[in-house]
Amino acid sequence: MKKHPENKSTTFTNGVPINSKAYMTPVGYSALQQELNGLIHDERPKLVEVVSWAASNGDRSENGDYIYGKKKLREIDRRVRYLTKRLENAQIVDPNLQKEQRKIFFGATVTYLQQDGITKIITIVGIDEADVSKNKISYISPVAKALMKAEIGDDVEVKTPQGNEVLEIVEIKY
């Protein structure tokens, strides 16, 4: 039997199927909408002007502005398609409406103590909202998966490349 290569148009680079639900907080949804609007109404029209101007300058084969502009335009169009699909498939989960605030679920801000005595505070968010520099981790990350449904005082085990680590839940906020 002949194997067909994976169709790259059916999955995103992060491996999330194109038609899967895109869980996100209201803040994350708003941020994606703002980015999409900025690309469609600001960045893309300006770039189209530059590309049109560059195209009118004659030979396009050695026209750096034209070549770079077309490349950048393709990148913007790809991002617009991605954002549009993610927003269409968005499942907004408002952490403020979480009924079981004793347990960790999507949208929770969790304070935990690592084995080495370091305290960390993270917020569990959607894939598109994750930003380690802002202590926002994706709900599909190993740490978030280990924390789900835990309560204050619980010890959870996380599998890391360096081995297993035990985290103690100190605080949960929504």
C-alpha positions in Angstrom: 0.0 0.0 0.0 1.3 3.4 -1.0 1.6 6.0 1.8 0.7 9.5 1.1 2.7 12.3 2.7 0.8 14.3 5.3 -1.2 17.1 3.8 0.4 20.2 5.4 -2.7 22.3 4.7 -4.8 20.3 7.2 -2.6 21.0 10.2 -0.9 24.1 11.6 2.8 24.1 12.4 2.1 23.4 16.0 0.3 20.2 15.1 -3.2 21.4 15.9 -5.8 20.1 13.3 -7.2 23.0 11.3 -10.8 22.3 12.4 -10.2 21.6 16.1 -11.6 23.9 18.7 -9.3 26.8 19.5 -9.8 27.3 23.3 -8.9 30.8 24.4 -9.7 33.4 27.0 -11.8 36.5 26.1 -8.5 38.5 26.3 -6.8 36.1 23.9 -9.7 36.2 21.4 -9.7 40.0 21.5 -5.9 40.0 20.8 -6.3 37.7 17.8 -9.1 39.9 16.5 -7.0 43.1 16.9 -4.0 41.4 15.1 -6.3 40.3 12.2 -7.8 43.7 11.9 -4.4 45.4 11.9 -3.1 43.1 9.2 -6.2 43.5 7.0 -6.8 47.2 7.4 -3.3 48.6 8.0 -0.3 46.5 7.2 -1.6 44.7 4.1 -2.9 47.9 2.3 0.3 49.7 2.9 2.4 46.8 1.6 0.1 46.5 -1.5 0.9 50.2 -2.2 4.7 49.6 -1.9 4.5 46.5 -4.2 2.4 48.3 -6.8 4.9 51.2 -6.8 7.8 48.7 -7.0 6.1 46.9 -9.9 5.7 50.1 -11.8 9.5 50.6 -11.7 10.1 48.2 -14.6 12.2 44.9 -14.4 10.8 42.9 -11.5 13.4 40.2 -11.6 16.0 42.4 -9.9 13.7 44.7 -8.0 14.4 44.2 -4.3 11.4 46.2 -3.1 9.1 44.2 -5.3 10.6 40.8 -4.4 10.7 41.5 -0.7 7.2 43.1 -0.8 5.6 40.0 -2.5 7.3 37.7 0.0 6.0 39.8 2.9 2.6 39.9 1.3 2.5 36.1 1.2 3.5 36.0 4.9 0.7 38.4 5.8 -1.9 36.5 3.8 -0.8 33.2 5.4 -1.2 34.8 8.9 -4.6 36.2 7.9 -5.8 32.8 6.9 -4.4 31.3 10.1 -6.1 33.9 12.3 -9.3 33.7 10.5 -9.5 30.0 10.9 -8.5 30.2 14.6 -11.2 32.8 15.3 -13.8 30.8 13.4 -13.0 27.7 15.6 -12.7 29.7 18.8 -14.2 28.3 21.9 -14.0 31.2 24.4 -13.6 30.1 28.0 -14.0 32.9 30.5 -12.1 32.1 33.7 -14.3 34.5 35.7 -17.2 32.1 35.0 -15.4 29.0 36.4 -17.7 27.4 39.0 -15.2 25.1 40.7 -12.6 27.7 41.7 -11.0 25.2 44.2 -9.6 23.3 41.3 -7.3 24.2 38.4 -8.9 24.5 35.0 -8.3 26.5 31.8 -7.7 30.2 32.7 -6.5 29.6 36.2 -3.6 31.5 37.6 -1.6 29.0 39.7 1.1 29.6 42.2 3.2 26.5 42.8 6.4 25.5 44.6 9.1 23.6 42.8 11.2 20.9 44.5 14.2 23.3 44.5 12.2 25.8 46.6 11.4 28.3 43.8 7.9 29.6 43.7 6.4 30.1 40.2 3.1 31.8 39.1 1.6 30.8 35.7 -1.7 31.3 33.9 -3.1 28.5 31.8 -4.3 29.8 28.5 -4.9 28.8 24.9 -2.2 27.8 22.4 -2.3 31.2 20.6 -2.0 33.1 23.9 0.9 31.2 25.4 3.9 33.4 26.2 6.5 32.1 28.6 8.0 35.6 29.1 4.6 36.6 30.6 4.2 33.3 32.5 1.3 32.2 30.3 1.5 28.6 29.4 -0.6 26.6 26.9 -3.2 24.2 28.3 -1.6 21.4 26.3 1.9 21.9 27.9 3.1 19.2 30.2 3.0 21.5 33.2 -0.6 22.6 32.5 -1.7 19.0 31.9 -0.2 17.9 35.2 -1.9 20.8 37.1 -5.4 20.3 35.7 -8.0 19.4 38.4 -5.5 19.7 41.2 -6.3 21.7 44.3 -4.4 23.8 46.8 -2.1 21.6 48.8 -1.9 18.9 46.1 1.4 17.6 44.9 1.5 16.9 41.1 4.1 15.2 39.1 5.4 16.6 35.8 7.5 14.7 33.4 10.3 16.8 32.0 13.3 16.0 29.8 15.4 16.2 33.0 13.2 13.7 34.8 10.1 13.8 36.9 9.5 16.9 39.1 6.9 17.3 41.9 5.1 20.6 42.2 3.1 21.7 45.2 0.0 23.8 44.5 0.1 26.9 46.8 -2.7 29.2 45.3 -5.3 29.2 42.6 -7.0 32.3 41.3 -9.5 33.0 38.5 
